[in-house]
Amino acid sequence: MRSSPSFTTTTPHTYERIGHRIRDLVSDPKVQRLQCVTVRRLEDEDPTDWRRVINEIASTAGVKVEEVGNGAFHIAWNGYCDS
């Protein structure tokens, strides 16, 4: 008889999903060459969690975050890009 695992898997909170999504975008080789990316909150992402993630990114040394309108944010690092 199979025993059930001693741990459970839960669905990640919106905050974690937002962080993973932005991390994946930033990790893309094309984005790394540009050293900037524009991100927007998805409809299923909690606005409070979204704002928290953006604020935490903005407080990181060497990273610049600017709101560019329509809920989008431009994130740049290492000298900041002009795109």
N, C-alpha and C positions, 0 to 999 in steps of 0.2 A: 504494500500500500504506500502510495506517495504521501509524503508529509508536506504540509503547506509551509511556505517560507516564513521566517520569523520577522519579516519586514513587510511593509505595504508600500505600494507605489501610489502616489497622489498626483493629480494634475498640477503642473506648476502654476503658481499665481501669475497674474497678469504682469506684475513687476518683473518677475524672472523671465517670462517670455519676451517682454520688450527688450530686456538686457541681452538675451541670447540673439534676438533678431538683429539688433544694432551691432553686436559683436560680429555676427556673420557678415553683415554688410561691410563693416570696416576691415575685416580680414580678407576680403576679395582682393586678388592681386592688382586688378585695374584700379580699384579705389586706393590701394596702398601707393601706387605710382602717382596718383593725383594728390594724395594726402588730404582728401576732403570728400564729404558725402552729404547729400541732402536727405533727410528722413522726415516721415510724416506718420502721425498716429493712425493706426488701423481702427476701424469701427468697433471691433470687439475688444480693444484695449482700454482699460480704465483710465480716464483723464487724469486722476490723481496720481496713479502709478506712472503714467507717461511723464507728467511734470516732474515727479521725483527723479526719474532716470535722467531726464534732460538736465536738471539742476546738478545732479551728481557728476555728469559728464562735464558740465560747464565749470565745475569747481576743480577739475583736474588740471594740474600744472602743464602748460604747453598746449592746451586745447582751447580753441575758441568756438563758441556756439552763438549763432545769430538766428533770430527768428526772421524768416524771409517771406512771411505771409501765408494765408490759407492754412495755417496750422503746421507749416513745414519749418524745419530747422536745418541750418547749414552747420555742419561740424567740420572743423579743419584743425590740423596739427602740423608741427614742424615747419614753421614759417608762414603758415596759412596760405591758402590758394585764393585766387580771384575768380573762380568760376561760379 
